[in-house]
Amino acid sequence: MKAAIFLCASVAGAALIASALADDLEPGHQDGVTFDQPRTPPETGERRGLREFREPGHAAAPQKVAALSARLTGANKASLSADSLETDMVPPGPAIAGEADAFVSGAADDAPLLLNGEAPPYDFWFVKLLPGENARFGLPGGHSLRVDGDLAEVSEGKVSWTAPEETGFHDIEITNGDGETVQQVTAIVLEPAKNFEDGSEDGFRMDEHPRTPPAGYIRLTEEDMDRRITPHFRAGQFICKQQPGHWPKYIALTDPMMRRLEALLISLREDGVTDAETLYVMSGFRSPFYNYGIGATEFSRHMWGDASDVYVDVAPQDGVMDDLNGDGELNKKDADWLYDYAEKLFAERDDLPDGGLGSYGANAVHGPFIHVDGRGRAARWGR
């Protein structure tokens, strides 16, 4: 397979692209490629843990792509600019911390349903909290809220739920006056990052972040792998590939990245491109330990749970990208097709956070894929 080629009109353009390699843009970004050149070598015996994690498959589905290929002709191609490829980025911020506000307003029947002051993007969503932090809910009139089945007290249409000290998952369900479920939220109590100050927790290697780490991490046991986070994605899809067989594991996930992944899959399904139940996440969260071990970029957004490498794999489900462009071949052209589709979608959706998008071809250990992140500004490469 041919690697992605960046075209530049001048030496300055080449220098610009070279500078971008510090931000998840270089071949070392791909898992399993550069074990011979680790940035910080893992300890003896740990390399066996740096292997690709495979998620259970999704249901098979026919591909319907002919009309979409024509529609994508002429899709916007973002230019490489100093702004879009700037590498000195601010990492994703900590988990949203709700405050125990004094609720003073009443709730009308047509009042919006709010989570920490915002409407959830989907009827199934998640909220991350450190122990002792509060999730604030605003409910329309006649609505009720239950946490793990227990009815919460509603005061003038407001509920404030305080996260317990123990890390874990809690199921929040909001119903209307007819008893119908209108919103589900997975509340995730995080393991504080300060508990990893010695480089590990529960035997899981994290090591030191190159910048400010996330506020906390999601603790996963084997039983948590199938935990639903958003309508089409589950926690186990994003685990780091290190230390196979070791439990618990820890991951990080950001709201912006998950919004972009959900929007992409839902649009693909609605347009008849696929009826895949999810996207295959080839690489989600990476601990700094793992990231350095594979020689990936120093400030990879995977270390903050703000990036995922994904592809459509359902027709057939065989561990590689589907033939999305319908040419009968499986190659980087399919990643480019998915890139163009995502580029057009993200440009049209003002409600989505800005972020990065890259296209990658196959190598000896994986097929083509695209990179999606939620960095908060547009960045494009590999097309």
C-alpha positions in Angstrom: 0.0 0.0 0.0 1.1 3.5 -0.7 1.6 5.8 2.3 -0.3 9.1 2.3 1.7 11.7 0.4 1.5 15.4 1.3 2.0 17.8 -1.6 3.6 21.1 -1.0 4.6 23.9 -3.3 7.6 25.1 -1.5 10.3 24.3 1.1 8.3 26.3 3.6 5.3 24.0 2.9 7.4 21.0 3.5 8.7 22.5 6.8 5.1 23.1 7.8 4.1 19.5 7.3 7.2 18.4 9.1 6.2 20.5 12.1 2.8 18.8 12.1 4.4 15.4 12.8 4.5 16.2 16.4 0.7 16.1 16.5 -0.4 12.6 15.5 0.4 13.1 11.8 3.4 10.8 11.2 3.6 7.1 10.4 4.6 6.4 13.9 1.1 7.3 14.9 0.0 3.8 13.6 0.1 1.1 16.2 2.5 -1.8 15.9 4.9 -0.1 13.4 7.8 1.3 15.4 8.6 -1.0 18.3 12.3 -0.8 17.2 12.3 2.9 18.0 10.4 3.5 21.2 10.5 7.0 22.7 10.7 5.5 26.2 11.4 1.8 26.1 8.9 -0.3 28.2 10.2 -2.6 30.9 11.4 -6.1 30.0 8.5 -8.4 29.4 6.0 -5.6 28.8 6.3 -5.7 25.0 4.0 -8.7 24.9 1.3 -6.3 26.2 1.6 -4.0 23.2 -0.7 -5.9 20.9 -3.8 -5.0 19.1 -7.1 -5.4 21.0 -9.9 -6.8 18.9 -13.5 -6.0 19.8 -16.3 -8.5 19.3 -17.9 -8.0 15.9 -21.0 -6.2 14.9 -23.9 -7.5 12.8 -23.4 -7.9 9.1 -25.1 -5.5 6.7 -25.2 -4.8 3.0 -23.4 -1.7 1.6 -25.4 0.9 -0.2 -22.9 3.4 -1.6 -23.4 4.3 -5.3 -25.5 7.4 -4.7 -23.2 8.6 -1.9 -20.1 8.4 -4.1 -21.6 10.8 -6.5 -22.8 13.1 -3.8 -19.3 13.4 -2.3 -17.7 14.4 -5.5 -16.1 17.8 -5.0 -16.2 17.6 -1.2 -14.2 20.3 0.5 -10.5 19.6 1.0 -9.0 21.5 3.9 -5.7 23.1 3.1 -2.6 22.6 5.3 -2.1 25.8 7.2 0.0 26.9 10.1 -3.1 27.3 12.2 -4.7 23.9 11.4 -1.5 22.0 12.0 -0.2 23.9 15.0 1.3 21.4 17.4 1.5 23.4 20.6 -2.1 22.6 21.7 -3.9 22.8 25.0 -4.8 19.2 26.0 -8.5 18.4 26.7 -9.7 19.8 30.0 -10.8 17.9 33.1 -14.1 16.3 33.5 -17.0 18.7 33.9 -17.6 19.4 37.5 -21.1 20.5 38.4 -21.7 22.8 41.3 -24.4 22.4 43.9 -26.3 25.5 42.8 -29.2 26.9 44.8 -32.2 26.1 42.6 -34.6 29.0 42.5 -36.6 28.7 39.3 -39.7 26.7 38.7 -40.1 24.1 35.9 -42.6 24.6 33.1 -43.9 21.6 31.1 -42.0 22.9 28.1 -38.8 23.6 30.0 -35.7 21.9 28.3 -34.1 18.8 29.8 -30.6 19.9 30.8 -27.5 18.2 32.1 -25.0 20.5 33.6 -26.7 23.4 31.9 -26.7 21.9 28.4 -29.2 19.7 26.5 -27.7 16.2 26.0 -26.9 15.6 22.3 -28.6 12.2 22.3 -31.2 10.4 24.4 -28.4 8.2 25.8 -25.3 10.1 26.9 -22.6 10.1 29.7 -21.3 12.4 32.3 -17.9 12.1 34.0 -17.4 13.2 37.7 -14.7 13.0 40.2 -15.7 11.7 43.7 -17.8 14.4 45.4 -18.6 16.4 42.3 -22.2 17.1 41.3 -24.2 16.4 38.2 -27.0 19.0 37.8 -30.2 18.1 35.9 -33.0 20.4 34.8 -36.3 18.6 34.2 -39.5 19.6 32.4 -42.6 19.7 34.5 -43.9 16.2 35.5 -40.6 14.5 34.8 -38.8 12.3 37.4 -35.2 11.0 37.7 -33.9 7.8 39.1 -30.3 6.9 39.9 -29.7 3.1 39.9 -33.5 2.7 40.2 -33.9 5.0 43.2 -36.1 8.0 42.8 -34.3 11.3 43.3 -35.8 14.3 45.0 -36.8 17.0 42.5 -36.9 20.6 43.7 -38.7 23.0 41.3 -37.6 20.9 38.3 -34.0 20.6 39.5 -31.9 17.6 40.7 -28.3 17.7 41.9 -26.7 14.3 42.2 -23.4 14.0 44.1 -20.9 11.4 42.9 -19.9 8.9 45.6 -16.3 8.4 46.7 -16.1 4.9 45.0 -15.2 4.9 41.3 -17.7 3.2 39.0 -20.8 3.5 36.8 -24.3 4.6 37.7 -27.4 4.4 35.6 -29.6 7.5 35.5 -33.0 7.4 33.9 -35.4 10.3 33.3 -39.0 9.6 32.6 -41.9 11.9 31.6 -45.3 12.1 33.3 -46.5 9.0 31.4 -43.7 7.0 32.7 -41.9 6.9 29.4 -38.1 7.0 29.4 -36.9 10.2 27.6 -33.3 10.3 28.6 -30.6 7.9 29.9 -27.3 8.9 31.3 -24.3 6.8 32.3 -22.7 8.6 35.2 -19.0 7.7 35.5 -17.2 8.3 38.8 -13.5 8.7 37.8 -10.4 7.5 39.5 -8.5 10.8 40.2 -5.3 11.3 38.2 -3.5 12.1 41.5 -3.8 8.4 42.4 -1.4 7.6 39.5 1.4 9.8 40.8 3.7 6.8 41.1 3.0 5.8 37.5 0.4 3.1 38.0 -2.8 2.1 39.8 -4.1 -1.4 40.5 -1.1 -2.6 38.5 -2.1 -0.7 35.4 0.9 1.1 33.9 0.1 4.8 33.1 3.5 6.6 33.5 3.9 10.4 33.3 1.9 12.6 30.9 3.9 15.0 28.8 1.4 17.7 29.8 -1.4 18.1 32.3 -3.2 14.7 32.5 -7.0 14.3 32.5 -8.7 15.0 35.8 -9.4 11.3 36.2 -9.7 8.0 34.4 -12.5 5.5 33.8 -11.9 2.2 35.7 -12.9 -0.8 33.8 -13.3 -4.4 35.0 -14.1 -7.3 32.6 -17.8 -6.9 33.5 -17.6 -3.2 32.4 -16.4 -3.9 28.9 -19.9 -3.8 27.5 -20.9 -0.7 29.4 -22.8 1.6 27.0 -21.4 5.1 26.9 -23.3 6.7 24.0 -26.0 5.3 21.6 -23.5 3.3 19.5 -20.3 3.0 21.5 -19.3 1.0 24.6 -16.5 1.4 27.0 -14.5 -1.7 26.0 -14.0 -0.4 22.5 -11.5 2.2 23.7 -9.2 0.3 26.0 -5.5 0.5 25.6 -3.8 -2.6 24.0 -1.2 -3.0 26.8 -1.1 -5.7 29.5 -3.6 -8.1 28.0 -5.3 -10.2 30.6 -4.7 -7.6 33.4 -7.7 -6.1 35.2 -8.8 -3.5 36.0 -7.9 -1.3 33.0 -8.2 2.5 32.8 -9.2 4.7 29.9 -10.0 8.4 29.2 -12.8 9.7 26.9 -13.7 13.2 25.9 -17.2 14.5 25.1 -16.1 16.3 21.9 -14.6 13.2 20.4 -17.6 11.0 21.2 -20.0 13.6 19.7 -18.0 13.5 16.5 -17.9 9.7 16.3 -21.6 9.4 17.0 -22.5 12.0 14.4 -20.4 10.2 11.8 -21.9 6.7 12.4 -25.4 8.0 12.6 -25.1 9.9 9.3 -23.5 6.8 7.6 -26.5 4.7 8.8 -29.1 7.3 7.8 -27.6 7.7 4.3 -27.7 3.9 3.8 -23.9 3.5 3.6 -24.0 0.9 6.3 -26.2 -0.5 9.1 -23.2 -1.3 11.3 -24.0 -1.0 14.9 -20.8 0.8 15.7 -17.4 1.8 14.2 -14.5 -0.5 14.7 -12.1 1.4 17.1 -8.6 0.2 16.1 -6.9 2.5 18.6 -8.7 4.5 21.3 -7.1 5.5 24.6 -3.4 5.1 24.9 -1.6 5.4 28.2 1.7 7.4 28.1 3.5 4.1 28.8 2.0 2.5 25.7 2.2 5.6 23.6 6.0 5.9 24.2 6.5 2.2 23.8 5.2 2.2 20.2 7.1 5.3 19.3 4.0 7.5 18.7 4.0 11.2 18.8 4.9 12.9 22.1 1.6 14.8 22.5 -0.7 12.3 20.9 -4.3 13.1 21.8 -5.0 9.4 22.3 -3.3 9.9 25.7 -6.2 12.2 26.8 -8.9 10.0 25.3 -9.5 12.7 22.7 -8.7 10.7 19.6 -9.7 7.4 18.0 -8.6 5.5 14.8 -11.7 4.0 13.3 -13.1 2.3 10.2 -16.3 0.6 9.0 -16.1 -3.2 9.2 -19.3 -5.1 8.7 -19.7 -6.2 5.1 -18.0 -8.6 5.6 -16.7 -8.3 9.2 -13.1 -9.3 8.6 -10.9 -6.9 10.5 -10.3 -4.4 7.7 -12.2 -1.4 6.2 -15.2 -2.2 4.0 -15.2 -1.4 0.3 -16.8 1.9 0.8 -16.2 3.4 -2.6 -17.5 0.3 -4.4 -14.5 -0.3 -6.6 -14.1 -3.9 -5.6 -10.8 -3.3 -3.8 -9.8 -2.6 -0.2 -7.2 0.1 0.0 -6.5 3.7 1.1 -9.1 4.9 -1.4 -11.7 3.6 1.0 -10.2 5.5 3.9 -10.1 8.6 1.7 -13.8 8.0 0.8 -14.7 7.9 4.5 -12.5 11.0 5.2 -14.3 12.9 2.5 -17.7 11.9 3.9 -16.7 12.9 7.4 -15.1 16.2 6.2 -18.4 17.2 4.4 -20.5 16.1 7.4 -18.4 18.0 10.0 -18.4 21.1 7.7 -22.2 21.1 7.6 -22.8 20.5 11.3 -22.4 23.7 13.3 -23.5 21.9 16.4 -20.5 19.6 16.4 -17.1 20.5 18.1 -14.3 21.2 15.7 -11.5 18.6 15.6 -8.9 16.7 13.7 -9.4 14.3 10.8 -6.8 12.2 9.0 -6.6 9.4 6.4 -4.2 6.5 6.6 -3.4 3.6 4.4 -2.7 0.0 5.3 0.6 -1.5 6.5 1.8 -4.9 7.6 -0.4 -4.9 10.8 -3.6 -3.1 9.9 -5.8 -1.9 7.1 -6.8 1.6 6.1 -8.5 3.8 8.7 -9.3 7.4 9.6 -8.3 9.4 12.7 -11.0 11.5 14.4 -10.3 13.8 17.4 -12.0 16.6 19.3 -9.2 19.1 19.7 -11.5 22.1 19.3 -10.1 23.4 16.0 -10.0 22.0 12.5 -6.9 20.1 11.4 -6.7 17.9 8.3 -4.0 15.6 6.9 -3.3 12.5 4.9 -5.8 13.1 2.0 
